[in-house]
Amino acid sequence: MIFVRHENLKVGMRLAKPIYDKKGVLLYERDSKLTPQGIESVKNFGIIGLYILEPAEPVPPMTEEDIEFERFQQATSFAIADELKELHDHGKIKNLPNITASIIKGYGRLDHRINFVQNLRSKEDELSKHSLNVAMLCAMITHKMNTKLSDQNETVTAAIVHGVGRLDVPEEVRDRKEKTESDLKLIYECKKRGESIIESAFLSTPGINRIVSQSTRMLHAFDEGHELDIRKNVIGAKVLCLARVFDNMTAMNDVNEPSSEISAVRFLMEHDEFFDAEMVNALIDSINLLAPGTTVELTNGDKGLVITENTYNILEPIVLSFGDNRIIDLGQKLIYGDLGIKDVMKTMDNRNIIDREALKKAGINL
């Protein structure tokens, strides 16, 4: 699998991922060959490129749930982009309640973990995809915490609209890789102006603006290294803050290398003065991090496969080492000391490398 930018796409290339239109209707299935119309669609949708299969490469495995996850992301990110523009330009909402309801219906009632795969973002769709992913994470976390439906609804709505102020950030500031102090100040001011837009649009539900403003203050204090007493902050604000940080760390774009989900979770756990342990655990219970068969790199440089998850500490599973075929229980600190998971091995499109066949060959049945 390779990533090809839209200007380098050629007729006949085989798709590694499906293409959907703005309503989520399938245009091109995986393994289908690109047509001139398909290439034009990619450009019209503002997609910066596609994942393409090598000439003899088989189609990578994806579950129906994974495929639906990507379809939902593509279609809903377009809807959110339109909604944010309407809110920013006219101070009104059109389809926001339906968007919130669809996110909660699809991802705020799950009874199992899912593969939360980040898609590549362009400058044009970065905000809408960020808003969507944050909203989906908020839906899952609040569900695991048994939050009331009304509070879950407010938190997910706040997640969708929280970034509306970023539409005022000048393009040259937004695109600058190394932000200056004045850039960061301007971005923060735009976010605060966005809160005014949100406050006016949701006069009948002030809890939404409260969630947004408190989460923004939390993030600003965290980024600046300031102390902040978050005990009086509402639960929705804490959940939104956590989801924003997790998504920012793991987001894929053509500029920065994303952190793995494991690295992001470890970061959140290390800063428990800002990120509530119960909420981090709810996140861990919502997404697949170290499922059996996941290929990992250990802190001693060896590679291995996760055999069994550790229900008490997700970062300390039982691993089959490739180096010497040993089975290592990373939870046994008296035996293995500080040996642990350094990171997860990823495919080019940011999926965990899963090798269940290697487990079977080692005589381990899942």
C-alpha positions as CSV (number, residue, x, y, z in Angstrom):
1,M,0.0,0.0,0.0
2,I,1.3,3.5,-0.9
3,F,-0.1,7.0,-0.5
4,V,-0.5,8.9,-3.7
5,R,-1.3,12.7,-3.7
6,H,-4.2,13.7,-5.8
7,E,-2.0,15.4,-8.5
8,N,-0.1,12.1,-9.0
9,L,-3.2,9.8,-9.3
10,K,-3.4,7.9,-12.5
11,V,-6.3,6.1,-14.3
12,G,-6.2,2.3,-13.5
13,M,-4.6,2.6,-10.0
14,R,-6.3,0.2,-7.5
15,L,-8.0,1.6,-4.4
16,A,-7.0,0.4,-1.0
17,K,-9.9,2.3,0.6
18,P,-13.4,3.0,-0.7
19,I,-14.5,6.5,-1.9
20,Y,-17.8,7.9,-0.8
21,D,-19.7,11.1,-1.8
22,K,-20.8,13.8,0.6
23,K,-23.9,11.8,1.6
24,G,-22.0,8.6,2.3
25,V,-23.0,6.9,-0.9
26,L,-20.4,4.5,-2.1
27,L,-18.8,5.7,-5.3
28,Y,-15.8,3.3,-5.6
29,E,-15.3,0.0,-3.8
30,R,-11.9,-1.2,-2.5
31,D,-9.8,-2.9,-5.2
32,S,-11.7,-1.0,-8.0
33,K,-9.6,0.9,-10.5
34,L,-9.5,4.6,-10.7
35,T,-11.3,6.3,-13.5
36,P,-11.0,9.9,-14.8
37,Q,-14.3,10.6,-13.0
38,G,-12.9,9.2,-9.8
39,I,-9.8,11.3,-9.9
40,E,-12.0,14.4,-10.5
41,S,-14.1,13.5,-7.5
42,V,-11.1,13.3,-5.3
43,K,-10.1,16.8,-6.3
44,N,-13.6,18.2,-6.0
45,F,-13.9,16.8,-2.4
46,G,-10.6,18.4,-1.4
47,I,-9.0,15.0,-0.6
48,I,-5.2,15.4,-0.7
49,G,-4.7,11.9,-1.9
50,L,-5.6,8.2,-1.8
51,Y,-4.1,5.0,-0.5
52,I,-3.3,2.8,-3.5
53,L,-2.6,-0.9,-3.7
54,E,0.6,-2.1,-5.2
55,P,0.1,-4.0,-8.5
56,A,0.1,-7.5,-7.0
57,E,-1.0,-6.5,-3.5
58,P,-4.1,-8.2,-2.0
59,V,-6.8,-6.1,-0.5
60,P,-6.1,-5.7,3.2
61,P,-8.6,-7.2,5.6
62,M,-11.3,-4.8,7.0
63,T,-14.3,-5.8,9.0
64,E,-17.8,-4.5,8.1
65,E,-17.6,-2.3,11.2
66,D,-14.3,-0.8,10.0
67,I,-15.8,0.0,6.6
68,E,-18.9,1.6,8.2
69,F,-16.6,3.6,10.5
70,E,-14.8,5.1,7.5
71,R,-18.1,5.7,5.6
72,F,-19.6,7.5,8.6
73,Q,-16.5,9.6,9.1
74,Q,-16.4,10.8,5.5
75,A,-20.1,11.6,5.2
76,T,-20.5,13.2,8.7
77,S,-17.3,15.3,8.3
78,F,-18.9,17.0,5.3
79,A,-22.1,17.7,7.2
80,I,-20.2,19.1,10.1
81,A,-18.2,21.4,7.8
82,D,-21.4,22.9,6.5
83,E,-22.9,23.2,9.9
84,L,-19.8,25.0,11.3
85,K,-19.8,27.5,8.4
86,E,-23.5,28.2,9.0
87,L,-22.9,28.7,12.7
88,H,-19.9,31.0,12.1
89,D,-21.4,33.1,9.2
90,H,-25.0,33.4,10.4
91,G,-25.0,32.3,14.1
92,K,-27.5,29.6,13.4
93,I,-27.7,25.8,13.3
94,K,-29.5,23.8,10.7
95,N,-28.9,20.1,11.0
96,L,-26.8,20.0,14.2
97,P,-29.4,18.0,16.4
98,N,-29.5,15.3,13.7
99,I,-25.7,15.1,13.5
100,T,-25.5,14.8,17.3
101,A,-28.2,12.1,17.4
102,S,-26.4,10.1,14.6
103,I,-23.1,10.2,16.5
104,I,-24.7,9.1,19.7
105,K,-26.8,6.4,18.0
106,G,-23.7,5.0,16.2
107,Y,-21.0,5.4,18.8
108,G,-22.6,6.5,22.1
109,R,-24.2,3.1,22.8
110,L,-21.6,0.6,22.0
111,D,-21.1,-2.5,24.1
112,H,-17.7,-3.4,22.7
113,R,-14.4,-1.7,21.7
114,I,-13.9,-0.5,18.2
115,N,-10.9,0.2,15.9
116,F,-10.7,4.0,16.1
117,V,-8.6,4.7,12.9
118,Q,-7.5,8.2,12.1
119,N,-7.9,9.2,8.4
120,L,-5.5,11.6,6.7
121,R,-6.6,15.2,7.0
122,S,-6.0,18.1,4.6
123,K,-5.9,21.8,5.5
124,E,-9.5,22.1,4.2
125,D,-11.1,19.3,6.2
126,E,-8.9,19.3,9.3
127,L,-11.4,21.2,11.5
128,S,-14.4,19.1,10.5
129,K,-12.6,15.8,10.9
130,H,-11.2,16.9,14.3
131,S,-14.7,18.0,15.4
132,L,-16.2,14.7,14.4
133,N,-13.6,12.5,16.0
134,V,-13.7,14.5,19.2
135,A,-17.5,14.2,19.2
136,M,-17.3,10.4,18.6
137,L,-14.8,10.0,21.4
138,C,-17.0,12.1,23.8
139,A,-20.0,9.9,22.9
140,M,-18.1,6.7,23.7
141,I,-16.5,8.0,26.9
142,T,-19.7,9.4,28.3
143,H,-21.5,6.2,27.5
144,K,-18.9,4.1,29.4
145,M,-19.3,6.5,32.3
146,N,-23.1,6.0,32.3
147,T,-23.7,9.7,31.8
148,K,-27.3,10.9,31.5
149,L,-28.5,11.1,27.9
150,S,-29.2,14.9,28.3
151,D,-25.6,15.5,29.5
152,Q,-24.2,13.2,26.8
153,N,-26.1,15.1,24.2
154,E,-24.7,18.4,25.4
155,T,-21.2,17.1,25.5
156,V,-21.3,15.7,22.0
157,T,-22.9,18.9,20.7
158,A,-20.2,21.0,22.4
159,A,-17.6,18.7,20.8
160,I,-19.0,19.3,17.3
161,V,-19.1,23.1,17.6
162,H,-16.1,23.8,19.9
163,G,-13.7,24.7,17.1
164,V,-16.0,27.2,15.3
165,G,-13.7,30.1,16.3
166,R,-10.8,28.5,14.4
167,L,-12.5,29.6,11.2
168,D,-11.3,33.1,12.0
169,V,-7.6,32.1,12.2
170,P,-5.8,33.5,9.1
171,E,-4.6,30.9,6.7
172,E,-0.9,31.9,7.0
173,V,-1.1,31.4,10.8
174,R,-3.0,28.2,10.5
175,D,-0.5,26.7,8.0
176,R,2.6,27.8,9.9
177,K,4.3,24.7,11.3
178,E,6.2,26.5,14.0
179,K,3.7,28.8,15.7
180,T,5.1,32.0,17.3
181,E,3.9,33.3,20.6
182,S,1.8,35.9,18.8
183,D,0.3,33.2,16.6
184,L,-0.8,31.2,19.7
185,K,-2.3,34.3,21.3
186,L,-4.2,35.0,18.1
187,I,-5.5,31.4,17.9
188,Y,-6.6,31.6,21.5
189,E,-8.4,34.9,20.9
190,C,-10.2,33.3,17.9
191,K,-11.3,30.4,20.1
192,K,-12.7,32.8,22.6
193,R,-14.6,34.7,19.9
194,G,-16.0,31.3,18.9
195,E,-17.4,30.9,22.4
196,S,-19.3,34.1,21.9
197,I,-20.9,32.7,18.7
198,I,-21.7,29.5,20.6
199,E,-23.2,31.4,23.6
200,S,-25.5,33.4,21.3
201,A,-26.6,30.3,19.3
202,F,-27.4,28.2,22.4
203,L,-29.1,30.6,24.7
204,S,-31.6,28.0,25.7
205,T,-28.9,25.4,26.5
206,P,-26.1,27.3,28.3
207,G,-24.5,24.1,29.3
208,I,-23.0,23.7,25.8
209,N,-21.1,27.0,26.0
210,R,-20.0,26.1,29.6
211,I,-18.5,22.8,28.4
212,V,-16.7,24.5,25.5
213,S,-15.3,27.5,27.5
214,Q,-14.2,25.4,30.5
215,S,-12.4,22.8,28.2
216,T,-10.6,25.6,26.3
217,R,-9.4,27.2,29.6
218,M,-8.2,23.7,30.7
219,L,-6.3,23.2,27.5
220,H,-4.8,26.7,27.6
221,A,-3.6,26.3,31.2
222,F,-2.2,22.8,30.3
223,D,-0.3,24.1,27.2
224,E,1.0,27.1,29.2
225,G,2.0,25.0,32.2
226,H,-0.3,26.9,34.5
227,E,-2.0,25.4,37.5
228,L,-5.7,25.1,37.3
229,D,-8.2,23.8,39.8
230,I,-10.5,21.7,37.6
231,R,-12.6,20.3,40.5
232,K,-15.5,22.7,39.8
233,N,-15.5,22.1,36.0
234,V,-18.4,20.1,34.7
235,I,-17.8,16.5,33.6
236,G,-18.5,17.3,29.9
237,A,-15.7,19.9,29.9
238,K,-13.2,17.4,31.3
239,V,-14.3,14.7,28.8
240,L,-14.1,17.2,25.9
241,C,-10.6,18.4,27.0
242,L,-9.4,14.8,27.1
243,A,-10.9,14.0,23.7
244,R,-9.4,17.1,22.1
245,V,-5.9,16.2,23.3
246,F,-6.2,12.6,22.3
247,D,-7.3,13.5,18.8
248,N,-4.7,16.2,18.4
249,M,-2.0,13.7,19.3
250,T,-3.1,10.9,17.0
251,A,-4.4,12.9,14.0
252,M,-2.9,12.2,10.6
253,N,-1.9,15.0,8.2
254,D,0.8,15.5,5.6
255,V,3.0,17.6,8.0
256,N,3.3,15.9,11.3
257,E,3.8,12.2,12.3
258,P,0.9,11.1,14.6
259,S,1.4,9.6,18.0
260,S,0.1,6.1,18.4
261,E,-3.0,5.6,20.5
262,I,-0.8,3.8,23.1
263,S,1.5,6.8,23.3
264,A,-1.4,9.2,23.6
265,V,-3.0,7.1,26.4
266,R,0.3,6.9,28.3
267,F,0.6,10.7,28.0
268,L,-2.9,11.2,29.4
269,M,-2.2,8.8,32.3
270,E,1.0,10.6,33.1
271,H,-0.9,13.9,33.5
272,D,-3.7,12.8,35.8
273,E,-3.8,16.2,37.4
274,F,-5.6,17.4,34.2
275,F,-7.1,14.1,32.8
276,D,-9.4,12.2,35.2
277,A,-8.4,8.6,35.5
278,E,-12.0,7.4,35.3
279,M,-12.3,9.2,31.9
280,V,-9.0,7.8,30.6
281,N,-10.2,4.3,31.6
282,A,-13.5,5.0,29.8
283,L,-11.5,5.8,26.7
284,I,-9.4,2.6,27.1
285,D,-12.6,0.6,27.4
286,S,-13.9,2.2,24.1
287,I,-11.2,1.6,21.6
288,N,-8.9,-1.3,20.7
289,L,-5.3,-0.5,21.8
290,L,-3.5,-3.8,22.3
291,A,-5.8,-6.5,21.1
292,P,-4.4,-10.0,20.7
293,G,-2.3,-10.3,17.6
294,T,-1.2,-6.6,17.7
295,T,2.5,-6.3,16.7
296,V,4.5,-4.2,19.2
297,E,8.0,-2.9,19.9
298,L,9.3,-3.4,23.4
299,T,11.5,-1.0,25.3
300,N,14.5,-3.3,24.9
301,G,14.2,-3.0,21.1
302,D,12.7,-6.5,20.5
303,K,9.4,-6.9,18.5
304,G,6.6,-9.1,19.6
305,L,2.9,-10.0,19.4
306,V,0.3,-9.3,22.1
307,I,-1.2,-12.6,23.2
308,T,-3.5,-11.5,26.1
309,E,-4.6,-8.1,27.2
310,N,-4.1,-7.1,30.8
311,T,-7.4,-6.1,32.3
312,Y,-5.8,-4.3,35.2
313,N,-3.2,-2.3,33.2
314,I,-3.7,-2.1,29.4
315,L,0.0,-1.2,29.0
316,E,1.2,-4.5,30.5
317,P,-0.1,-7.4,28.3
318,I,1.3,-10.8,27.8
319,V,3.5,-10.8,24.7
320,L,5.2,-13.4,22.5
321,S,8.7,-12.2,21.7
322,F,9.9,-12.6,18.2
323,G,13.6,-12.5,19.3
324,D,13.6,-15.8,21.3
325,N,9.9,-17.0,21.1
326,R,9.5,-16.3,24.8
327,I,6.1,-15.6,26.4
328,I,6.6,-12.5,28.5
329,D,4.0,-11.3,31.0
330,L,4.8,-7.6,31.3
331,G,2.7,-7.3,34.4
332,Q,5.3,-9.5,36.3
333,K,7.6,-6.7,37.4
334,L,9.6,-8.8,39.7
335,I,10.7,-10.9,36.7
336,Y,10.9,-8.4,33.9
337,G,11.5,-5.2,35.7
338,D,11.0,-2.1,33.6
339,L,10.5,-4.0,30.3
340,G,7.4,-2.7,28.6
341,I,5.6,-1.6,25.4
342,K,7.5,1.1,23.6
343,D,4.9,1.5,20.8
344,V,2.6,-0.3,18.4
345,M,3.6,-1.2,14.9
346,K,1.4,0.6,12.3
347,T,0.5,0.1,8.7
348,M,0.9,3.1,6.3
349,D,-2.7,4.0,6.7
350,N,-2.4,4.2,10.5
351,R,-3.9,0.8,11.4
352,N,-2.4,-1.5,14.0
353,I,-0.5,-4.4,12.4
354,I,-2.4,-7.5,13.4
355,D,-0.8,-10.9,12.8
356,R,-3.1,-13.6,14.1
357,E,-1.4,-16.2,11.8
358,A,1.8,-15.8,13.7
359,L,0.0,-16.7,16.9
360,K,-1.5,-19.8,15.3
361,K,1.9,-20.9,14.1
362,A,3.2,-20.5,17.7
363,G,0.5,-22.8,18.9
364,I,-1.6,-20.1,20.5
365,N,-5.3,-20.2,19.8
366,L,-7.4,-17.1,20.5
